[in-house]
């Protein structure tokens, strides 16, 4: 039902899921409405999203006035870093 609403132009939470899948190169999963092995899909998806997010986080830290002092002392990105 939500897919048909999306196809009719209505935005639902499923539309946001579709947009996220397409944004990260997994539009085929939306079209097929299947991902094969769920475990493999989720593992690959999370790895791909994390790989793409890391340069963005480095860029945010580099351009942040708040992090200006700290970035000279901390040379590695901590996996628990949420935002700057």
mmCIF file of the N, C-alpha and C atoms, coordinates in Angstrom:
data_MODEL
# 
_entry.id   MODEL 
# 
loop_
_atom_site.group_PDB 
_atom_site.id 
_atom_site.type_symbol 
_atom_site.label_atom_id 
_atom_site.label_alt_id 
_atom_site.label_comp_id 
_atom_site.label_asym_id 
_atom_site.label_entity_id 
_atom_site.label_seq_id 
_atom_site.pdbx_PDB_ins_code 
_atom_site.Cartn_x 
_atom_site.Cartn_y 
_atom_site.Cartn_z 
_atom_site.occupancy 
_atom_site.B_iso_or_equiv 
_atom_site.pdbx_formal_charge 
_atom_site.auth_seq_id 
_atom_site.auth_comp_id 
_atom_site.auth_asym_id 
_atom_site.auth_atom_id 
_atom_site.pdbx_PDB_model_num 
ATOM 1   N N  . UNK A 1 1  ? 0.817  -1.179  0.000  1.00 0.00 ? 1  UNK A N  1 
ATOM 2   C CA . UNK A 1 1  ? 0.000  0.000   0.000  1.00 0.00 ? 1  UNK A CA 1 
ATOM 3   C C  . UNK A 1 1  ? 0.877  1.265   0.000  1.00 0.00 ? 1  UNK A C  1 
ATOM 4   N N  . UNK A 1 2  ? 1.907  1.281   0.842  1.00 0.00 ? 2  UNK A N  1 
ATOM 5   C CA . UNK A 1 2  ? 2.774  2.456   0.905  1.00 0.00 ? 2  UNK A CA 1 
ATOM 6   C C  . UNK A 1 2  ? 3.540  2.658   -0.404 1.00 0.00 ? 2  UNK A C  1 
ATOM 7   N N  . UNK A 1 3  ? 3.914  1.565   -1.048 1.00 0.00 ? 3  UNK A N  1 
ATOM 8   C CA . UNK A 1 3  ? 4.609  1.683   -2.332 1.00 0.00 ? 3  UNK A CA 1 
ATOM 9   C C  . UNK A 1 3  ? 3.688  2.297   -3.382 1.00 0.00 ? 3  UNK A C  1 
ATOM 10  N N  . UNK A 1 4  ? 2.431  1.893   -3.384 1.00 0.00 ? 4  UNK A N  1 
ATOM 11  C CA . UNK A 1 4  ? 1.473  2.464   -4.342 1.00 0.00 ? 4  UNK A CA 1 
ATOM 12  C C  . UNK A 1 4  ? 1.232  3.941   -4.047 1.00 0.00 ? 4  UNK A C  1 
ATOM 13  N N  . UNK A 1 5  ? 1.176  4.303   -2.774 1.00 0.00 ? 5  UNK A N  1 
ATOM 14  C CA . UNK A 1 5  ? 1.032  5.718   -2.441 1.00 0.00 ? 5  UNK A CA 1 
ATOM 15  C C  . UNK A 1 5  ? 2.244  6.509   -2.921 1.00 0.00 ? 5  UNK A C  1 
ATOM 16  N N  . UNK A 1 6  ? 3.431  5.944   -2.757 1.00 0.00 ? 6  UNK A N  1 
ATOM 17  C CA . UNK A 1 6  ? 4.649  6.597   -3.250 1.00 0.00 ? 6  UNK A CA 1 
ATOM 18  C C  . UNK A 1 6  ? 4.595  6.762   -4.762 1.00 0.00 ? 6  UNK A C  1 
ATOM 19  N N  . UNK A 1 7  ? 4.173  5.718   -5.458 1.00 0.00 ? 7  UNK A N  1 
ATOM 20  C CA . UNK A 1 7  ? 4.074  5.790   -6.922 1.00 0.00 ? 7  UNK A CA 1 
ATOM 21  C C  . UNK A 1 7  ? 3.049  6.816   -7.380 1.00 0.00 ? 7  UNK A C  1 
ATOM 22  N N  . UNK A 1 8  ? 2.050  7.075   -6.529 1.00 0.00 ? 8  UNK A N  1 
ATOM 23  C CA . UNK A 1 8  ? 1.027  8.076   -6.848 1.00 0.00 ? 8  UNK A CA 1 
ATOM 24  C C  . UNK A 1 8  ? 1.473  9.492   -6.470 1.00 0.00 ? 8  UNK A C  1 
ATOM 25  N N  . UNK A 1 9  ? 2.679  9.610   -5.906 1.00 0.00 ? 9  UNK A N  1 
ATOM 26  C CA . UNK A 1 9  ? 3.218  10.925  -5.582 1.00 0.00 ? 9  UNK A CA 1 
ATOM 27  C C  . UNK A 1 9  ? 3.047  11.358  -4.141 1.00 0.00 ? 9  UNK A C  1 
ATOM 28  N N  . UNK A 1 10 ? 2.491  10.511  -3.306 1.00 0.00 ? 10 UNK A N  1 
ATOM 29  C CA . UNK A 1 10 ? 2.347  10.845  -1.884 1.00 0.00 ? 10 UNK A CA 1 
ATOM 30  C C  . UNK A 1 10 ? 3.605  10.437  -1.143 1.00 0.00 ? 10 UNK A C  1 
ATOM 31  N N  . UNK A 1 11 ? 4.051  11.289  -0.234 1.00 0.00 ? 11 UNK A N  1 
ATOM 32  C CA . UNK A 1 11 ? 5.248  10.986  0.555  1.00 0.00 ? 11 UNK A CA 1 
ATOM 33  C C  . UNK A 1 11 ? 4.831  10.307  1.853  1.00 0.00 ? 11 UNK A C  1 
ATOM 34  N N  . UNK A 1 12 ? 5.392  9.125   2.069  1.00 0.00 ? 12 UNK A N  1 
ATOM 35  C CA . UNK A 1 12 ? 5.177  8.379   3.296  1.00 0.00 ? 12 UNK A CA 1 
ATOM 36  C C  . UNK A 1 12 ? 6.551  8.031   3.850  1.00 0.00 ? 12 UNK A C  1 
ATOM 37  N N  . UNK A 1 13 ? 6.607  7.353   4.976  1.00 0.00 ? 13 UNK A N  1 
ATOM 38  C CA . UNK A 1 13 ? 7.910  6.946   5.507  1.00 0.00 ? 13 UNK A CA 1 
ATOM 39  C C  . UNK A 1 13 ? 8.608  6.019   4.527  1.00 0.00 ? 13 UNK A C  1 
ATOM 40  N N  . UNK A 1 14 ? 7.840  5.257   3.743  1.00 0.00 ? 14 UNK A N  1 
ATOM 41  C CA . UNK A 1 14 ? 8.446  4.366   2.749  1.00 0.00 ? 14 UNK A CA 1 
ATOM 42  C C  . UNK A 1 14 ? 9.155  5.165   1.663  1.00 0.00 ? 14 UNK A C  1 
ATOM 43  N N  . UNK A 1 15 ? 8.659  6.341   1.346  1.00 0.00 ? 15 UNK A N  1 
ATOM 44  C CA . UNK A 1 15 ? 9.309  7.213   0.358  1.00 0.00 ? 15 UNK A CA 1 
ATOM 45  C C  . UNK A 1 15 ? 10.696 7.604   0.844  1.00 0.00 ? 15 UNK A C  1 
ATOM 46  N N  . UNK A 1 16 ? 10.819 7.879   2.124  1.00 0.00 ? 16 UNK A N  1 
ATOM 47  C CA . UNK A 1 16 ? 12.123 8.238   2.681  1.00 0.00 ? 16 UNK A CA 1 
ATOM 48  C C  . UNK A 1 16 ? 13.082 7.046   2.641  1.00 0.00 ? 16 UNK A C  1 
ATOM 49  N N  . UNK A 1 17 ? 12.560 5.849   2.895  1.00 0.00 ? 17 UNK A N  1 
ATOM 50  C CA . UNK A 1 17 ? 13.392 4.641   2.784  1.00 0.00 ? 17 UNK A CA 1 
ATOM 51  C C  . UNK A 1 17 ? 13.872 4.495   1.349  1.00 0.00 ? 17 UNK A C  1 
ATOM 52  N N  . UNK A 1 18 ? 12.970 4.670   0.391  1.00 0.00 ? 18 UNK A N  1 
ATOM 53  C CA . UNK A 1 18 ? 13.334 4.577   -1.031 1.00 0.00 ? 18 UNK A CA 1 
ATOM 54  C C  . UNK A 1 18 ? 14.422 5.594   -1.369 1.00 0.00 ? 18 UNK A C  1 
ATOM 55  N N  . UNK A 1 19 ? 14.241 6.833   -0.927 1.00 0.00 ? 19 UNK A N  1 
ATOM 56  C CA . UNK A 1 19 ? 15.221 7.890   -1.221 1.00 0.00 ? 19 UNK A CA 1 
ATOM 57  C C  . UNK A 1 19 ? 16.596 7.549   -0.660 1.00 0.00 ? 19 UNK A C  1 
ATOM 58  N N  . UNK A 1 20 ? 16.631 7.019   0.553  1.00 0.00 ? 20 UNK A N  1 
ATOM 59  C CA . UNK A 1 20 ? 17.905 6.649   1.175  1.00 0.00 ? 20 UNK A CA 1 
ATOM 60  C C  . UNK A 1 20 ? 18.560 5.505   0.412  1.00 0.00 ? 20 UNK A C  1 
ATOM 61  N N  . UNK A 1 21 ? 17.776 4.516   0.015  1.00 0.00 ? 21 UNK A N  1 
ATOM 62  C CA . UNK A 1 21 ? 18.329 3.396   -0.754 1.00 0.00 ? 21 UNK A CA 1 
ATOM 63  C C  . UNK A 1 21 ? 18.933 3.892   -2.068 1.00 0.00 ? 21 UNK A C  1 
ATOM 64  N N  . UNK A 1 22 ? 18.211 4.731   -2.793 1.00 0.00 ? 22 UNK A N  1 
ATOM 65  C CA . UNK A 1 22 ? 18.730 5.257   -4.062 1.00 0.00 ? 22 UNK A CA 1 
ATOM 66  C C  . UNK A 1 22 ? 19.966 6.125   -3.834 1.00 0.00 ? 22 UNK A C  1 
ATOM 67  N N  . UNK A 1 23 ? 19.945 6.927   -2.780 1.00 0.00 ? 23 UNK A N  1 
ATOM 68  C CA . UNK A 1 23 ? 21.071 7.816   -2.486 1.00 0.00 ? 23 UNK A CA 1 
ATOM 69  C C  . UNK A 1 23 ? 22.372 7.049   -2.282 1.00 0.00 ? 23 UNK A C  1 
ATOM 70  N N  . UNK A 1 24 ? 22.278 5.842   -1.729 1.00 0.00 ? 24 UNK A N  1 
ATOM 71  C CA . UNK A 1 24 ? 23.470 5.059   -1.442 1.00 0.00 ? 24 UNK A CA 1 
ATOM 72  C C  . UNK A 1 24 ? 23.708 3.944   -2.455 1.00 0.00 ? 24 UNK A C  1 
ATOM 73  N N  . UNK A 1 25 ? 23.000 3.982   -3.593 1.00 0.00 ? 25 UNK A N  1 
ATOM 74  C CA . UNK A 1 25 ? 23.259 3.032   -4.665 1.00 0.00 ? 25 UNK A CA 1 
ATOM 75  C C  . UNK A 1 25 ? 22.534 1.705   -4.540 1.00 0.00 ? 25 UNK A C  1 
ATOM 76  N N  . UNK A 1 26 ? 21.474 1.677   -3.754 1.00 0.00 ? 26 UNK A N  1 
ATOM 77  C CA . UNK A 1 26 ? 20.732 0.433   -3.573 1.00 0.00 ? 26 UNK A CA 1 
ATOM 78  C C  . UNK A 1 26 ? 19.304 0.541   -4.091 1.00 0.00 ? 26 UNK A C  1 
ATOM 79  N N  . UNK A 1 27 ? 19.108 1.328   -5.143 1.00 0.00 ? 27 UNK A N  1 
ATOM 80  C CA . UNK A 1 27 ? 17.779 1.473   -5.725 1.00 0.00 ? 27 UNK A CA 1 
ATOM 81  C C  . UNK A 1 27 ? 17.218 0.157   -6.224 1.00 0.00 ? 27 UNK A C  1 
ATOM 82  N N  . UNK A 1 28 ? 18.116 -0.750  -6.624 1.00 0.00 ? 28 UNK A N  1 
ATOM 83  C CA . UNK A 1 28 ? 17.657 -2.056  -7.104 1.00 0.00 ? 28 UNK A CA 1 
ATOM 84  C C  . UNK A 1 28 ? 16.894 -2.817  -6.023 1.00 0.00 ? 28 UNK A C  1 
ATOM 85  N N  . UNK A 1 29 ? 17.247 -2.599  -4.763 1.00 0.00 ? 29 UNK A N  1 
ATOM 86  C CA . UNK A 1 29 ? 16.541 -3.272  -3.665 1.00 0.00 ? 29 UNK A CA 1 
ATOM 87  C C  . UNK A 1 29 ? 15.103 -2.762  -3.573 1.00 0.00 ? 29 UNK A C  1 
ATOM 88  N N  . UNK A 1 30 ? 14.921 -1.472  -3.821 1.00 0.00 ? 30 UNK A N  1 
ATOM 89  C CA . UNK A 1 30 ? 13.570 -0.914  -3.811 1.00 0.00 ? 30 UNK A CA 1 
ATOM 90  C C  . UNK A 1 30 ? 12.771 -1.468  -4.982 1.00 0.00 ? 30 UNK A C  1 
ATOM 91  N N  . UNK A 1 31 ? 13.374 -1.482  -6.150 1.00 0.00 ? 31 UNK A N  1 
ATOM 92  C CA . UNK A 1 31 ? 12.661 -1.962  -7.339 1.00 0.00 ? 31 UNK A CA 1 
ATOM 93  C C  . UNK A 1 31 ? 12.281 -3.434  -7.221 1.00 0.00 ? 31 UNK A C  1 
ATOM 94  N N  . UNK A 1 32 ? 13.204 -4.238  -6.729 1.00 0.00 ? 32 UNK A N  1 
ATOM 95  C CA . UNK A 1 32 ? 12.959 -5.679  -6.621 1.00 0.00 ? 32 UNK A CA 1 
ATOM 96  C C  . UNK A 1 32 ? 12.128 -6.025  -5.387 1.00 0.00 ? 32 UNK A C  1 
ATOM 97  N N  . UNK A 1 33 ? 12.092 -5.110  -4.420 1.00 0.00 ? 33 UNK A N  1 
ATOM 98  C CA . UNK A 1 33 ? 11.441 -5.377  -3.128 1.00 0.00 ? 33 UNK A CA 1 
ATOM 99  C C  . UNK A 1 33 ? 12.014 -6.636  -2.489 1.00 0.00 ? 33 UNK A C  1 
ATOM 100 N N  . UNK A 1 34 ? 13.336 -6.804  -2.686 1.00 0.00 ? 34 UNK A N  1 
ATOM 101 C CA . UNK A 1 34 ? 14.038 -7.956  -2.131 1.00 0.00 ? 34 UNK A CA 1 
ATOM 102 C C  . UNK A 1 34 ? 15.521 -7.612  -2.044 1.00 0.00 ? 34 UNK A C  1 
ATOM 103 N N  . UNK A 1 35 ? 16.180 -8.139  -1.037 1.00 0.00 ? 35 UNK A N  1 
ATOM 104 C CA . UNK A 1 35 ? 17.608 -7.878  -0.868 1.00 0.00 ? 35 UNK A CA 1 
ATOM 105 C C  . UNK A 1 35 ? 18.435 -9.151  -0.816 1.00 0.00 ? 35 UNK A C  1 
ATOM 106 N N  . UNK A 1 36 ? 17.806 -10.305 -1.003 1.00 0.00 ? 36 UNK A N  1 
ATOM 107 C CA . UNK A 1 36 ? 18.532 -11.565 -0.871 1.00 0.00 ? 36 UNK A CA 1 
ATOM 108 C C  . UNK A 1 36 ? 18.803 -11.822 0.599  1.00 0.00 ? 36 UNK A C  1 
ATOM 109 N N  . UNK A 1 37 ? 20.047 -12.072 0.921  1.00 0.00 ? 37 UNK A N  1 
ATOM 110 C CA . UNK A 1 37 ? 20.441 -12.296 2.317  1.00 0.00 ? 37 UNK A CA 1 
ATOM 111 C C  . UNK A 1 37 ? 20.338 -10.981 3.089  1.00 0.00 ? 37 UNK A C  1 
ATOM 112 N N  . UNK A 1 38 ? 19.453 -10.910 4.046  1.00 0.00 ? 38 UNK A N  1 
ATOM 113 C CA . UNK A 1 38 ? 19.273 -9.683  4.825  1.00 0.00 ? 38 UNK A CA 1 
ATOM 114 C C  . UNK A 1 38 ? 20.533 -9.321  5.588  1.00 0.00 ? 38 UNK A C  1 
ATOM 115 N N  . UNK A 1 39 ? 21.183 -10.318 6.158  1.00 0.00 ? 39 UNK A N  1 
ATOM 116 C CA . UNK A 1 39 ? 22.400 -10.063 6.920  1.00 0.00 ? 39 UNK A CA 1 
ATOM 117 C C  . UNK A 1 39 ? 23.475 -9.448  6.022  1.00 0.00 ? 39 UNK A C  1 
ATOM 118 N N  . UNK A 1 40 ? 23.706 -10.052 4.841  1.00 0.00 ? 40 UNK A N  1 
ATOM 119 C CA . UNK A 1 40 ? 24.714 -9.525  3.913  1.00 0.00 ? 40 UNK A CA 1 
ATOM 120 C C  . UNK A 1 40 ? 24.351 -8.120  3.447  1.00 0.00 ? 40 UNK A C  1 
ATOM 121 N N  . UNK A 1 41 ? 23.075 -7.903  3.153  1.00 0.00 ? 41 UNK A N  1 
ATOM 122 C CA . UNK A 1 41 ? 22.638 -6.589  2.686  1.00 0.00 ? 41 UNK A CA 1 
ATOM 123 C C  . UNK A 1 41 ? 22.895 -5.525  3.747  1.00 0.00 ? 41 UNK A C  1 
ATOM 124 N N  . UNK A 1 42 ? 22.475 -5.801  4.966  1.00 0.00 ? 42 UNK A N  1 
ATOM 125 C CA . UNK A 1 42 ? 22.633 -4.812  6.043  1.00 0.00 ? 42 UNK A CA 1 
ATOM 126 C C  . UNK A 1 42 ? 24.107 -4.555  6.326  1.00 0.00 ? 42 UNK A C  1 
ATOM 127 N N  . UNK A 1 43 ? 24.914 -5.609  6.348  1.00 0.00 ? 43 UNK A N  1 
ATOM 128 C CA . UNK A 1 43 ? 26.350 -5.448  6.575  1.00 0.00 ? 43 UNK A CA 1 
ATOM 129 C C  . UNK A 1 43 ? 26.981 -4.599  5.479  1.00 0.00 ? 43 UNK A C  1 
ATOM 130 N N  . UNK A 1 44 ? 26.698 -4.909  4.220  1.00 0.00 ? 44 UNK A N  1 
ATOM 131 C CA . UNK A 1 44 ? 27.251 -4.144  3.094  1.00 0.00 ? 44 UNK A CA 1 
ATOM 132 C C  . UNK A 1 44 ? 26.753 -2.709  3.100  1.00 0.00 ? 44 UNK A C  1 
ATOM 133 N N  . UNK A 1 45 ? 25.478 -2.531  3.395  1.00 0.00 ? 45 UNK A N  1 
ATOM 134 C CA . UNK A 1 45 ? 24.888 -1.195  3.409  1.00 0.00 ? 45 UNK A CA 1 
ATOM 135 C C  . UNK A 1 45 ? 25.536 -0.322  4.484  1.00 0.00 ? 45 UNK A C  1 
ATOM 136 N N  . UNK A 1 46 ? 25.658 -0.857  5.686  1.00 0.00 ? 46 UNK A N  1 
ATOM 137 C CA . UNK A 1 46 ? 26.262 -0.093  6.784  1.00 0.00 ? 46 UNK A CA 1 
ATOM 138 C C  . UNK A 1 46 ? 27.708 0.256   6.460  1.00 0.00 ? 46 UNK A C  1 
ATOM 139 N N  . UNK A 1 47 ? 28.463 -0.691  5.918  1.00 0.00 ? 47 UNK A N  1 
ATOM 140 C CA . UNK A 1 47 ? 29.851 -0.413  5.543  1.00 0.00 ? 47 UNK A CA 1 
ATOM 141 C C  . UNK A 1 47 ? 29.936 0.676   4.493  1.00 0.00 ? 47 UNK A C  1 
ATOM 142 N N  . UNK A 1 48 ? 29.052 0.632   3.494  1.00 0.00 ? 48 UNK A N  1 
ATOM 143 C CA . UNK A 1 48 ? 29.076 1.633   2.432  1.00 0.00 ? 48 UNK A CA 1 
ATOM 144 C C  . UNK A 1 48 ? 28.726 3.014   2.985  1.00 0.00 ? 48 UNK A C  1 
ATOM 145 N N  . UNK A 1 49 ? 27.712 3.076   3.841  1.00 0.00 ? 49 UNK A N  1 
ATOM 146 C CA . UNK A 1 49 ? 27.319 4.362   4.435  1.00 0.00 ? 49 UNK A CA 1 
ATOM 147 C C  . UNK A 1 49 ? 28.442 4.904   5.306  1.00 0.00 ? 49 UNK A C  1 
ATOM 148 N N  . UNK A 1 50 ? 29.058 4.050   6.120  1.00 0.00 ? 50 UNK A N  1 
ATOM 149 C CA . UNK A 1 50 ? 30.160 4.496   6.979  1.00 0.00 ? 50 UNK A CA 1 
ATOM 150 C C  . UNK A 1 50 ? 31.355 4.965   6.163  1.00 0.00 ? 50 UNK A C  1 
ATOM 151 N N  . UNK A 1 51 ? 31.677 4.265   5.078  1.00 0.00 ? 51 UNK A N  1 
ATOM 152 C CA . UNK A 1 51 ? 32.793 4.679   4.230  1.00 0.00 ? 51 UNK A CA 1 
ATOM 153 C C  . UNK A 1 51 ? 32.538 6.046   3.616  1.00 0.00 ? 51 UNK A C  1 
ATOM 154 N N  . UNK A 1 52 ? 31.299 6.312   3.253  1.00 0.00 ? 52 UNK A N  1 
ATOM 155 C CA . UNK A 1 52 ? 30.956 7.605   2.669  1.00 0.00 ? 52 UNK A CA 1 
ATOM 156 C C  . UNK A 1 52 ? 30.866 8.714   3.695  1.00 0.00 ? 52 UNK A C  1 
ATOM 157 N N  . UNK A 1 53 ? 30.566 8.358   4.937  1.00 0.00 ? 53 UNK A N  1 
ATOM 158 C CA . UNK A 1 53 ? 30.385 9.367   5.980  1.00 0.00 ? 53 UNK A CA 1 
ATOM 159 C C  . UNK A 1 53 ? 31.710 9.866   6.533  1.00 0.00 ? 53 UNK A C  1 
ATOM 160 N N  . UNK A 1 54 ? 32.730 9.035   6.529  1.00 0.00 ? 54 UNK A N  1 
ATOM 161 C CA . UNK A 1 54 ? 34.003 9.404   7.139  1.00 0.00 ? 54 UNK A CA 1 
ATOM 162 C C  . UNK A 1 54 ? 34.618 10.667  6.534  1.00 0.00 ? 54 UNK A C  1 
ATOM 163 N N  . UNK A 1 55 ? 34.714 10.795  5.199  1.00 0.00 ? 55 UNK A N  1 
ATOM 164 C CA . UNK A 1 55 ? 35.282 12.043  4.661  1.00 0.00 ? 55 UNK A CA 1 
ATOM 165 C C  . UNK A 1 55 ? 34.459 13.270  5.052  1.00 0.00 ? 55 UNK A C  1 
ATOM 166 N N  . UNK A 1 56 ? 33.136 13.116  5.145  1.00 0.00 ? 56 UNK A N  1 
ATOM 167 C CA . UNK A 1 56 ? 32.280 14.223  5.534  1.00 0.00 ? 56 UNK A CA 1 
ATOM 168 C C  . UNK A 1 56 ? 32.565 14.656  6.976  1.00 0.00 ? 56 UNK A C  1 
ATOM 169 N N  . UNK A 1 57 ? 32.761 13.698  7.850  1.00 0.00 ? 57 UNK A N  1 
ATOM 170 C CA . UNK A 1 57 ? 33.060 14.022  9.247  1.00 0.00 ? 57 UNK A CA 1 
ATOM 171 C C  . UNK A 1 57 ? 34.406 14.725  9.336  1.00 0.00 ? 57 UNK A C  1 
ATOM 172 N N  . UNK A 1 58 ? 35.408 14.239  8.611  1.00 0.00 ? 58 UNK A N  1 
ATOM 173 C CA . UNK A 1 58 ? 36.718 14.897  8.615  1.00 0.00 ? 58 UNK A CA 1 
ATOM 174 C C  . UNK A 1 58 ? 36.593 16.342  8.121  1.00 0.00 ? 58 UNK A C  1 
ATOM 175 N N  . UNK A 1 59 ? 35.803 16.540  7.090  1.00 0.00 ? 59 UNK A N  1 
ATOM 176 C CA . UNK A 1 59 ? 35.602 17.877  6.552  1.00 0.00 ? 59 UNK A CA 1 
ATOM 177 C C  . UNK A 1 59 ? 34.924 18.778  7.576  1.00 0.00 ? 59 UNK A C  1 
ATOM 178 N N  . UNK A 1 60 ? 33.922 18.247  8.280  1.00 0.00 ? 60 UNK A N  1 
ATOM 179 C CA . UNK A 1 60 ? 33.235 19.037  9.300  1.00 0.00 ? 60 UNK A CA 1 
ATOM 180 C C  . UNK A 1 60 ? 34.187 19.431  10.425 1.00 0.00 ? 60 UNK A C  1 
ATOM 181 N N  . UNK A 1 61 ? 35.032 18.508  10.834 1.00 0.00 ? 61 UNK A N  1 
ATOM 182 C CA . UNK A 1 61 ? 35.994 18.802  11.901 1.00 0.00 ? 61 UNK A CA 1 
ATOM 183 C C  . UNK A 1 61 ? 36.987 19.855  11.415 1.00 0.00 ? 61 UNK A C  1 
ATOM 184 N N  . UNK A 1 62 ? 37.466 19.710  10.206 1.00 0.00 ? 62 UNK A N  1 
ATOM 185 C CA . UNK A 1 62 ? 38.454 20.636  9.660  1.00 0.00 ? 62 UNK A CA 1 
ATOM 186 C C  . UNK A 1 62 ? 37.901 22.061  9.577  1.00 0.00 ? 62 UNK A C  1 
ATOM 187 N N  . UNK A 1 63 ? 36.601 22.180  9.288  1.00 0.00 ? 63 UNK A N  1 
ATOM 188 C CA . UNK A 1 63 ? 35.997 23.501  9.109  1.00 0.00 ? 63 UNK A CA 1 
ATOM 189 C C  . UNK A 1 63 ? 35.290 24.032  10.361 1.00 0.00 ? 63 UNK A C  1 
ATOM 190 N N  . UNK A 1 64 ? 35.398 23.328  11.465 1.00 0.00 ? 64 UNK A N  1 
ATOM 191 C CA . UNK A 1 64 ? 34.702 23.712  12.682 1.00 0.00 ? 64 UNK A CA 1 
ATOM 192 C C  . UNK A 1 64 ? 35.563 24.610  13.561 1.00 0.00 ? 64 UNK A C  1 
ATOM 193 N N  . UNK A 1 65 ? 35.001 25.735  13.953 1.00 0.00 ? 65 UNK A N  1 
ATOM 194 C CA . UNK A 1 65 ? 35.709 26.608  14.895 1.00 0.00 ? 65 UNK A CA 1 
ATOM 195 C C  . UNK A 1 65 ? 35.789 25.964  16.267 1.00 0.00 ? 65 UNK A C  1 
ATOM 196 N N  . UNK A 1 66 ? 34.747 25.213  16.644 1.00 0.00 ? 66 UNK A N  1 
ATOM 197 C CA . UNK A 1 66 ? 34.738 24.544  17.943 1.00 0.00 ? 66 UNK A CA 1 
ATOM 198 C C  . UNK A 1 66 ? 35.882 23.536  18.053 1.00 0.00 ? 66 UNK A C  1 
ATOM 199 N N  . UNK A 1 67 ? 36.210 22.877  16.951 1.00 0.00 ? 67 UNK A N  1 
ATOM 200 C CA . UNK A 1 67 ? 37.230 21.835  16.972 1.00 0.00 ? 67 UNK A CA 1 
ATOM 201 C C  . UNK A 1 67 ? 38.613 22.364  16.628 1.00 0.00 ? 67 UNK A C  1 
ATOM 202 N N  . UNK A 1 68 ? 38.746 23.663  16.449 1.00 0.00 ? 68 UNK A N  1 
ATOM 203 C CA . UNK A 1 68 ? 40.013 24.243  16.005 1.00 0.00 ? 68 UNK A CA 1 
ATOM 204 C C  . UNK A 1 68 ? 41.177 23.880  16.918 1.00 0.00 ? 68 UNK A C  1 
ATOM 205 N N  . UNK A 1 69 ? 40.982 23.940  18.208 1.00 0.00 ? 69 UNK A N  1 
ATOM 206 C CA . UNK A 1 69 ? 42.055 23.627  19.153 1.00 0.00 ? 69 UNK A CA 1 
ATOM 207 C C  . UNK A 1 69 ? 42.271 22.116  19.260 1.00 0.00 ? 69 UNK A C  1 
ATOM 208 N N  . UNK A 1 70 ? 41.196 21.382  19.392 1.00 0.00 ? 70 UNK A N  1 
ATOM 209 C CA . UNK A 1 70 ? 41.288 19.934  19.626 1.00 0.00 ? 70 UNK A CA 1 
ATOM 210 C C  . UNK A 1 70 ? 41.880 19.169  18.442 1.00 0.00 ? 70 UNK A C  1 
ATOM 211 N N  . UNK A 1 71 ? 41.604 19.619  17.222 1.00 0.00 ? 71 UNK A N  1 
ATOM 212 C CA . UNK A 1 71 ? 42.059 18.860  16.061 1.00 0.00 ? 71 UNK A CA 1 
ATOM 213 C C  . UNK A 1 71 ? 43.583 18.800  15.954 1.00 0.00 ? 71 UNK A C  1 
ATOM 214 N N  . UNK A 1 72 ? 44.285 19.689  16.653 1.00 0.00 ? 72 UNK A N  1 
ATOM 215 C CA . UNK A 1 72 ? 45.742 19.648  16.629 1.00 0.00 ? 72 UNK A CA 1 
ATOM 216 C C  . UNK A 1 72 ? 46.298 18.578  17.571 1.00 0.00 ? 72 UNK A C  1 
ATOM 217 N N  . UNK A 1 73 ? 45.502 18.145  18.537 1.00 0.00 ? 73 UNK A N  1 
ATOM 218 C CA . UNK A 1 73 ? 45.948 17.149  19.501 1.00 0.00 ? 73 UNK A CA 1 
ATOM 219 C C  . UNK A 1 73 ? 45.426 15.752  19.189 1.00 0.00 ? 73 UNK A C  1 
ATOM 220 N N  . UNK A 1 74 ? 44.244 15.683  18.615 1.00 0.00 ? 74 UNK A N  1 
ATOM 221 C CA . UNK A 1 74 ? 43.635 14.390  18.308 1.00 0.00 ? 74 UNK A CA 1 
ATOM 222 C C  . UNK A 1 74 ? 43.820 14.152  16.815 1.00 0.00 ? 74 UNK A C  1 
ATOM 223 N N  . UNK A 1 75 ? 44.591 13.131  16.463 1.00 0.00 ? 75 UNK A N  1 
ATOM 224 C CA . UNK A 1 75 ? 44.916 12.914  15.055 1.00 0.00 ? 75 UNK A CA 1 
ATOM 225 C C  . UNK A 1 75 ? 44.082 11.822  14.400 1.00 0.00 ? 75 UNK A C  1 
ATOM 226 N N  . UNK A 1 76 ? 43.381 11.014  15.208 1.00 0.00 ? 76 UNK A N  1 
ATOM 227 C CA . UNK A 1 76 ? 42.549 9.962   14.639 1.00 0.00 ? 76 UNK A CA 1 
ATOM 228 C C  . UNK A 1 76 ? 41.097 10.215  14.986 1.00 0.00 ? 76 UNK A C  1 
ATOM 229 N N  . UNK A 1 77 ? 40.225 9.901   14.020 1.00 0.00 ? 77 UNK A N  1 
ATOM 230 C CA . UNK A 1 77 ? 38.792 10.042  14.234 1.00 0.00 ? 77 UNK A CA 1 
ATOM 231 C C  . UNK A 1 77 ? 38.305 8.927   15.136 1.00 0.00 ? 77 UNK A C  1 
ATOM 232 N N  . UNK A 1 78 ? 37.677 9.278   16.224 1.00 0.00 ? 78 UNK A N  1 
ATOM 233 C CA . UNK A 1 78 ? 37.118 8.299   17.158 1.00 0.00 ? 78 UNK A CA 1 
ATOM 234 C C  . UNK A 1 78 ? 35.788 7.809   16.603 1.00 0.00 ? 78 UNK A C  1 
ATOM 235 N N  . UNK A 1 79 ? 35.574 6.500   16.621 1.00 0.00 ? 79 UNK A N  1 
ATOM 236 C CA . UNK A 1 79 ? 34.335 5.938   16.073 1.00 0.00 ? 79 UNK A CA 1 
ATOM 237 C C  . UNK A 1 79 ? 33.108 6.413   16.847 1.00 0.00 ? 79 UNK A C  1 
ATOM 238 N N  . UNK A 1 80 ? 33.291 6.942   18.041 1.00 0.00 ? 80 UNK A N  1 
ATOM 239 C CA . UNK A 1 80 ? 32.163 7.417   18.833 1.00 0.00 ? 80 UNK A CA 1 
ATOM 240 C C  . UNK A 1 80 ? 31.866 8.882   18.588 1.00 0.00 ? 80 UNK A C  1 
ATOM 241 N N  . UNK A 1 81 ? 32.617 9.534   17.711 1.00 0.00 ? 81 UNK A N  1 
ATOM 242 C CA . UNK A 1 81 ? 32.387 10.940  17.386 1.00 0.00 ? 81 UNK A CA 1 
ATOM 243 C C  . UNK A 1 81 ? 31.058 11.066  16.647 1.00 0.00 ? 81 UNK A C  1 
ATOM 244 N N  . UNK A 1 82 ? 30.113 11.785  17.215 1.00 0.00 ? 82 UNK A N  1 
ATOM 245 C CA . UNK A 1 82 ? 28.794 11.926  16.607 1.00 0.00 ? 82 UNK A CA 1 
ATOM 246 C C  . UNK A 1 82 ? 28.719 13.190  15.753 1.00 0.00 ? 82 UNK A C  1 
ATOM 247 N N  . UNK A 1 83 ? 29.089 14.317  16.304 1.00 0.00 ? 83 UNK A N  1 
ATOM 248 C CA . UNK A 1 83 ? 29.081 15.562  15.548 1.00 0.00 ? 83 UNK A CA 1 
ATOM 249 C C  . UNK A 1 83 ? 29.991 16.566  16.240 1.00 0.00 ? 83 UNK A C  1 
ATOM 250 N N  . UNK A 1 84 ? 30.324 17.560  15.513 1.00 0.00 ? 84 UNK A N  1 
ATOM 251 C CA . UNK A 1 84 ? 31.214 18.585  16.048 1.00 0.00 ? 84 UNK A CA 1 
ATOM 252 C C  . UNK A 1 84 ? 30.434 19.858  16.236 1.00 0.00 ? 84 UNK A C  1 
# 
